[in-house]
Amino acid sequence: MSKPISHRRSHALLAGMLGFIALQTGFTCEPTHAARLSDLTVEVRGAPRAFGFEPAVRAYDVPVLDRVATIEARGRDSDARIEWSLGEATGVVGSGAALELEIELVPGRQVLLLTVRAYGRKPGSYSLELNYVDDERACVDQTDCEAGQACSYVHPVGCFVGGFGGCVEMDQDCEGSASPVCGCDGLTYPSRCDLLRSGVALAYVGECVCSSDADCAEDEYCDARSCHGPGHCVARPASCEPGDGPVPGCYGFEYESECAAAAAGQRVLLAGGRDTPPSPYLFMYFGKEAGSETNELFTSRPGMLGATRVNQPLEDAHVAFAQWSPKGSDIAYSVLNDPYSICGHCPKELFTARPDGTERNKVNLPFGEGGRVEGFLYAPDGEHIAYRFKADRNNLSELYLVTPNGSETASAHGPLGFGEYINEFYWSPDGKRVAYAFGSTPENSKAIYTNSADGTDRRLVTRREPEVRAQVMVWSPDSKWLAYIESDPGKTISELFSGAADGSGYHKLNGPLVEGSEGIRGLYYKWSPDSSRIMYRAEQDDPHVRHLYTSRPDGSDNQRIGQPDRYAYSRDYQWSPDGSLIAYFGYEDGERGLFFADPDGSERQEYPWPPDEGVHLQGLQWSPDGSRVLLAARASPSSGTEGYPLLISSRPDGTDAHVVHPPTISVLRSYIWSPDGTRIAYIADQDTPNVEEIYTSAPDGSNNRKVSHELPEGADLRGLAWSPDSALIVYPVDDDIYSAAPDGSQNRQVSDPGVRPAGAWYWSPVPVPR
């Protein structure tokens, strides 16, 4: 599969094309001319500090040379200054000033890191011009060198991407050098000469020891001078002195010192070169390390290197499910102790950890043989986790509430009666109460209760009658009500009820159902965003005909809205984000169309677009602010012609309608608004025949851009997800995950090259500090 060229790889290739050379210890070349690599710009932004505004920090790869490099700082602000550090040397240059550096060869080091901090009295741009000495015998790989020469090259970020360097004379027999070295392929070579002859980059001097933390003891980690590739097993420090920090770790987190990074088992980023800052959001995904079939949990920060394993080392076990804390401070995950991940009754335990894999805690109660955690949910405020728990093979399930670090645990319900079983459980939107249903079997609930988050203040929501069966509950957005399906004693049909969360009363919401009705089915009802009404489908007026109805939470003001499609799913009728309209696909006077109605059914209007009778509307998404709708359609312009898809953006009344993509695409799927409503992303076969790719467009159809990198025919593009700030789109392709800006720039791999994605993937709900 063709992969995108990262910024770091383009940096290396550009350097190679310019005749850049990096000298490894023991090889020298005479410089012949100088060339300017590029103009590099840093941005100063953010809150004011003592000197001025928040400094922008940039890091660039600088090959170790024995000649002069010139750094020139320029800024729009006369008070601007640039702080720099290169190796052990540091300094400050003002606006328009220049600095000449004598860079000496450092034994055992291939690249130095130039760190730049730009300050100013006001936000602005400050440019740097870096002039390097290069060599006409530069090479990117072995094909650039003559017979008898080898390309002695350096990876700008260790073993992650290809490198650049210079052609050096080789000893064909590699005699006289017996010091072993470790290559970036993870193999040990007798000497650096043998390594170069094999065309492999140097990882470090010495034999290969470890390729990942799994090769080391529990109190060690696999350390190296680069973020990727083999390394040495190094003990994690037990304690560290306060550091000056921040020190950038390889996987998206900053630490107070290199010691603090080592204590967390994290390699330190030795080489940078980012043209944009990393995302403030983290990305969590399930994956399998190279050579392993163990499903584990990883986090990555788009714009940074690699991934961090969140879970503890596993043996004959798998991470089964994971959820972000709403605060982004920790992740809860369950571990299934089963080598095949198919055992339905094997032990399953619940853990929490920080996103960088530190501070892991097992938070469930001890259990016996056959015991397991059967499900868990964070409270919306992130202060508690509710989990359903089975203590052993014979006990029925109970519900417990625990703090994320496991320090406090409480029963949600107190002792259960004989044969009682906790079924569903959901947190209220405000996180103050948890609702749960219990019964004699997982499928047969008897009643619904709510408790406070600490397990106290138990309240009965449903009726206290022996034969009542209540299930499929949904909290109102304001946390005051629970809607649920209930069957009365002696009846076979289910009806819709609401109960006050504090147990003060319950109400039947639907009107009388006609004889022979199938009743109201679960998940076919929806609260309005403001909790003022609830919408549901029922055979209430006509036999075998389901209409849409709305009612107030107390069951009053029951109103018919319209007739939806007979087999309509719940996505085919929706509240607008502000609750002022209901959209549904249905029928009016026998004609199918898209309709918009007021919540009480008083006003109903058919959507007037499209005018072509051959265009059939199929799906709908509201924009985040409710001002527009996004409609999927299929057009059949003439008889005998295969229909082609359309994606239409317009106002709810049909005005300002636009097709958001170029004419005639053959595949359309996974269309979704950006969280800020400024762009629409979709997957389509648009530019390259038989290849599905990701595109974005403005709501008026302008500025259509391809986001995904070049994909070959047959590539498995498995969806897309917007970052919460709308700045990036993440998408998995085959065995990798990538991120890109909505305009198609900044295309980078998010998943670690040594970790194969193997399941779901989620953005952090809030920014996670580095």
MOLIN-V555923 format. One record per residue. RES is the residue in one small letter. SS is DSSP state (A for helix, B for strand, O for the rest). OMEGA is omega in whole degrees, -180 to 180 (NA if undefined). Layout:
# MOLIN-V555923
{{RES,SS,OMEGA} {RES,SS,OMEGA}}
This chain:
# MOLIN-V555923
{{m,O,176} {s,O,-179} {k,O,-180} {p,O,175} {i,O,-180} {s,O,178} {h,A,-177} {r,A,179} {r,A,178} {s,A,177} {h,A,-178} {a,A,-180} {l,A,178} {l,A,180} {a,A,179} {g,A,-179} {m,A,179} {l,O,-179} {g,O,179} {f,O,175} {i,O,172} {a,O,-174} {l,O,173} {q,O,-179} {t,O,178} {g,O,179} {f,O,178} {t,O,177} {c,O,179} {e,O,178} {p,O,-178} {t,O,179} {h,B,-178} {a,B,177} {a,B,178} {r,B,-179} {l,B,-176} {s,B,169} {d,B,-177} {l,B,-174} {t,B,173} {v,B,-179} {e,B,175} {v,B,-178} {r,O,174} {g,O,-173} {a,O,-180} {p,B,171} {r,O,-175} {a,O,-179} {f,O,-176} {g,O,-178} {f,B,180} {e,O,-179} {p,O,172} {a,B,-177} {v,B,178} {r,B,177} {a,B,-177} {y,B,177} {d,B,178} {v,B,178} {p,B,177} {v,O,-178} {l,O,174} {d,O,179} {r,O,-172} {v,B,169} {a,B,-179} {t,B,176} {i,B,179} {e,B,-179} {a,B,177} {r,B,180} {g,B,178} {r,O,-178} {d,O,-178} {s,O,180} {d,O,-176} {a,O,173} {r,B,178} {i,B,172} {e,B,-178} {w,B,172} {s,B,-179} {l,B,-173} {g,O,179} {e,O,-179} {a,B,178} {t,B,178} {g,B,180} {v,B,174} {v,B,179} {g,B,-177} {s,O,176} {g,O,-179} {a,O,180} {a,B,-179} {l,B,175} {e,B,-177} {l,B,170} {e,B,-176} {i,O,-178} {e,O,174} {l,O,179} {v,O,-178} {p,O,177} {g,O,179} {r,O,-179} {q,O,180} {v,B,172} {l,B,-179} {l,B,173} {l,B,179} {t,B,-176} {v,B,172} {r,B,-178} {a,B,179} {y,B,175} {g,O,176} {r,O,179} {k,O,178} {p,O,180} {g,B,-180} {s,B,179} {y,B,-174} {s,B,176} {l,B,173} {e,B,179} {l,B,178} {n,B,-178} {y,B,170} {v,B,-180} {d,B,-175} {d,O,-177} {e,O,179} {r,O,-179} {a,B,179} {c,B,172} {v,O,174} {d,O,-173} {q,A,-178} {t,A,179} {d,A,-175} {c,O,179} {e,O,177} {a,O,-179} {g,O,178} {q,B,175} {a,B,178} {c,B,177} {s,B,-170} {y,B,-174} {v,B,171} {h,O,-179} {p,O,175} {v,O,177} {g,O,-172} {c,O,-173} {f,O,-175} {v,O,179} {g,O,-173} {g,O,178} {f,B,-180} {g,B,-177} {g,B,179} {c,B,-180} {v,B,178} {e,B,-175} {m,O,168} {d,O,-173} {q,O,-178} {d,O,-180} {c,O,180} {e,O,175} {g,O,178} {s,O,-175} {a,O,179} {s,O,-177} {p,O,177} {v,B,178} {c,B,179} {g,B,180} {c,O,174} {d,O,179} {g,O,-179} {l,O,177} {t,B,179} {y,B,-178} {p,O,-178} {s,O,176} {r,A,177} {c,A,179} {d,A,178} {l,A,-178} {l,A,179} {r,A,-179} {s,O,-180} {g,O,-179} {v,O,179} {a,O,-179} {l,B,172} {a,B,176} {y,B,178} {v,B,-177} {g,O,-178} {e,O,176} {c,O,-177} {v,O,-176} {c,B,175} {s,O,177} {s,O,-180} {d,A,-179} {a,A,180} {d,A,-175} {c,O,176} {a,O,-175} {e,O,-179} {d,O,178} {e,B,172} {y,B,-177} {c,B,-176} {d,B,177} {a,O,-180} {r,O,179} {s,O,-177} {c,O,-178} {h,O,178} {g,O,-175} {p,O,-179} {g,B,179} {h,B,173} {c,B,-176} {v,B,179} {a,B,176} {r,O,-180} {p,O,179} {a,O,179} {s,O,-178} {c,O,172} {e,O,176} {p,O,-178} {g,O,180} {d,O,176} {g,O,-5} {p,O,176} {v,B,-177} {p,B,172} {g,B,-175} {c,O,-167} {y,O,169} {g,O,179} {f,O,176} {e,B,-177} {y,B,-177} {e,O,-179} {s,O,175} {e,A,177} {c,A,179} {a,A,176} {a,A,179} {a,A,178} {a,A,178} {a,O,-179} {g,O,-176} {q,O,172} {r,O,-178} {v,B,-180} {l,O,-179} {l,O,-177} {a,O,-178} {g,O,-180} {g,O,179} {r,O,177} {d,O,175} {t,O,179} {p,O,178} {p,O,-179} {s,O,174} {p,O,-179} {y,O,174} {l,O,-178} {f,B,-178} {m,B,178} {y,B,175} {f,B,-179} {g,B,178} {k,B,179} {e,B,-178} {a,O,179} {g,O,-178} {s,O,174} {e,O,179} {t,O,179} {n,O,-177} {e,B,-174} {l,B,-177} {f,B,170} {t,B,176} {s,B,175} {r,O,179} {p,O,-175} {g,O,176} {m,O,-177} {l,O,164} {g,O,-175} {a,O,176} {t,B,175} {r,B,-176} {v,O,-174} {n,O,175} {q,O,175} {p,O,-175} {l,O,175} {e,O,-176} {d,O,180} {a,O,-178} {h,B,169} {v,B,-174} {a,B,-177} {f,B,180} {a,B,179} {q,B,174} {w,B,165} {s,O,176} {p,O,178} {k,O,-179} {g,O,-175} {s,O,-179} {d,O,-179} {i,B,173} {a,B,-180} {y,B,178} {s,B,-179} {v,B,179} {l,B,-179} {n,O,-177} {d,O,-177} {p,O,-175} {y,O,179} {s,O,180} {i,O,-177} {c,O,-178} {g,O,-177} {h,O,178} {c,O,-180} {p,O,177} {k,B,-177} {e,B,-177} {l,B,-180} {f,B,168} {t,B,177} {a,B,171} {r,O,-178} {p,O,177} {d,O,176} {g,O,179} {t,O,177} {e,O,177} {r,O,180} {n,B,168} {k,B,-169} {v,O,180} {n,O,177} {l,O,176} {p,O,177} {f,O,-180} {g,O,-178} {e,O,-180} {g,O,178} {g,O,-176} {r,B,168} {v,B,-172} {e,B,178} {g,B,-180} {f,B,179} {l,B,170} {y,B,167} {a,O,-178} {p,O,177} {d,O,177} {g,O,-175} {e,O,-179} {h,O,172} {i,B,173} {a,B,177} {y,B,177} {r,B,-164} {f,B,175} {k,B,-171} {a,O,177} {d,O,-173} {r,O,-175} {n,O,-176} {n,O,174} {l,O,-173} {s,O,177} {e,B,-179} {l,B,179} {y,B,178} {l,B,-175} {v,B,173} {t,O,-174} {p,O,178} {n,O,177} {g,O,-175} {s,O,-178} {e,O,180} {t,B,179} {a,B,172} {s,B,-179} {a,O,-168} {h,O,-174} {g,O,-178} {p,O,177} {l,O,176} {g,O,-178} {f,O,177} {g,O,-180} {e,O,-170} {y,B,177} {i,B,-177} {n,B,179} {e,B,170} {f,B,-178} {y,B,174} {w,B,172} {s,O,-179} {p,O,179} {d,O,176} {g,O,-175} {k,O,-178} {r,B,175} {v,B,178} {a,B,179} {y,B,177} {a,B,178} {f,B,-179} {g,B,-177} {s,B,176} {t,B,178} {p,O,-178} {e,O,-171} {n,B,-178} {s,B,180} {k,B,-175} {a,B,179} {i,B,178} {y,B,168} {t,B,175} {n,B,170} {s,B,-173} {a,O,178} {d,O,177} {g,O,-180} {t,O,174} {d,O,180} {r,O,-179} {r,B,175} {l,B,-179} {v,O,-176} {t,O,-179} {r,O,180} {r,O,178} {e,O,-171} {p,O,-172} {e,O,180} {v,O,178} {r,B,-178} {a,B,-178} {q,B,178} {v,B,-177} {m,B,178} {v,B,177} {w,B,169} {s,O,-179} {p,O,-180} {d,O,176} {s,O,-178} {k,O,-173} {w,B,169} {l,B,172} {a,B,-177} {y,B,177} {i,B,-178} {e,B,174} {s,B,-179} {d,O,176} {p,O,177} {g,O,180} {k,O,-179} {t,O,-179} {i,O,-179} {s,B,178} {e,B,-173} {l,B,-180} {f,B,169} {s,B,176} {g,B,177} {a,B,-177} {a,O,179} {d,O,177} {g,O,-174} {s,O,179} {g,O,179} {y,B,-176} {h,B,170} {k,B,-173} {l,O,-177} {n,O,173} {g,O,179} {p,O,179} {l,O,-179} {v,O,179} {e,O,-179} {g,O,-180} {s,O,176} {e,O,-180} {g,O,-180} {i,O,-176} {r,O,180} {g,O,178} {l,O,175} {y,O,175} {y,B,-174} {k,B,173} {w,B,171} {s,O,-178} {p,O,180} {d,O,177} {s,O,-177} {s,O,-179} {r,O,175} {i,B,-178} {m,B,-180} {y,B,176} {r,B,-179} {a,B,171} {e,B,-171} {q,B,-178} {d,B,-175} {d,B,177} {p,O,175} {h,O,176} {v,B,178} {r,B,174} {h,B,171} {l,B,178} {y,B,170} {t,B,180} {s,B,172} {r,O,-178} {p,O,179} {d,O,177} {g,O,-179} {s,O,176} {d,O,179} {n,O,-174} {q,B,175} {r,B,-178} {i,B,-177} {g,B,-178} {q,B,179} {p,B,174} {d,O,-176} {r,O,-178} {y,O,-178} {a,O,171} {y,O,-177} {s,A,178} {r,A,-178} {d,A,170} {y,B,-169} {q,B,167} {w,B,170} {s,O,-177} {p,O,179} {d,O,178} {g,O,-176} {s,O,-178} {l,O,170} {i,B,176} {a,B,178} {y,B,171} {f,B,-176} {g,B,-172} {y,B,173} {e,B,-176} {d,O,176} {g,O,-179} {e,B,180} {r,B,177} {g,B,175} {l,B,-175} {f,B,174} {f,B,-175} {a,B,172} {d,O,-177} {p,O,179} {d,O,178} {g,O,-175} {s,O,179} {e,O,-180} {r,B,-177} {q,B,177} {e,B,178} {y,O,-171} {p,O,-175} {w,O,7} {p,O,-180} {p,O,-178} {d,O,-179} {e,O,179} {g,O,179} {v,B,-176} {h,B,179} {l,B,-173} {q,B,-176} {g,B,-174} {l,B,170} {q,B,174} {w,B,170} {s,O,-176} {p,O,180} {d,O,177} {g,O,-177} {s,O,-178} {r,O,173} {v,B,176} {l,B,-173} {l,B,171} {a,B,-178} {a,B,175} {r,B,-176} {a,B,173} {s,O,-171} {p,O,180} {s,O,-179} {s,O,179} {g,O,179} {t,O,-180} {e,O,-178} {g,O,177} {y,B,-174} {p,B,176} {l,B,172} {l,B,-169} {i,B,175} {s,B,180} {s,B,170} {r,O,-179} {p,O,179} {d,O,177} {g,O,179} {t,O,179} {d,O,-179} {a,O,-180} {h,B,166} {v,B,-168} {v,O,-179} {h,O,176} {p,O,-177} {p,O,169} {t,O,168} {i,B,-172} {s,O,180} {v,O,176} {l,B,177} {r,B,175} {s,B,177} {y,B,-175} {i,B,176} {w,B,168} {s,O,-178} {p,O,179} {d,O,175} {g,O,-177} {t,O,-178} {r,O,175} {i,B,177} {a,B,179} {y,B,176} {i,B,-176} {a,B,167} {d,O,-168} {q,O,-175} {d,O,-176} {t,O,-178} {p,O,175} {n,O,178} {v,O,177} {e,O,-177} {e,B,-178} {i,B,179} {y,B,170} {t,B,-180} {s,B,169} {a,O,-179} {p,O,178} {d,O,178} {g,O,-179} {s,O,173} {n,O,179} {n,O,-176} {r,B,171} {k,B,-176} {v,O,-176} {s,O,177} {h,O,-177} {e,O,-178} {l,O,177} {p,O,176} {e,O,-179} {g,O,178} {a,O,-178} {d,O,177} {l,B,-166} {r,O,176} {g,O,-179} {l,O,178} {a,B,176} {w,B,169} {s,O,-177} {p,O,179} {d,O,177} {s,O,-176} {a,O,-175} {l,O,170} {i,B,175} {v,B,-180} {y,B,177} {p,B,176} {v,B,-180} {d,O,-175} {d,O,180} {d,B,175} {i,B,-177} {y,B,172} {s,B,178} {a,B,174} {a,O,-178} {p,O,178} {d,O,178} {g,O,178} {s,O,177} {q,O,-179} {n,O,-176} {r,B,174} {q,B,180} {v,O,-179} {s,O,178} {d,O,179} {p,O,180} {g,O,-179} {v,B,179} {r,B,179} {p,B,-174} {a,B,178} {g,B,-172} {a,B,-179} {w,B,-172} {y,B,169} {w,B,170} {s,O,-176} {p,O,-179} {v,O,175} {p,O,179} {v,O,-178} {p,O,177} {r,O,NA}}
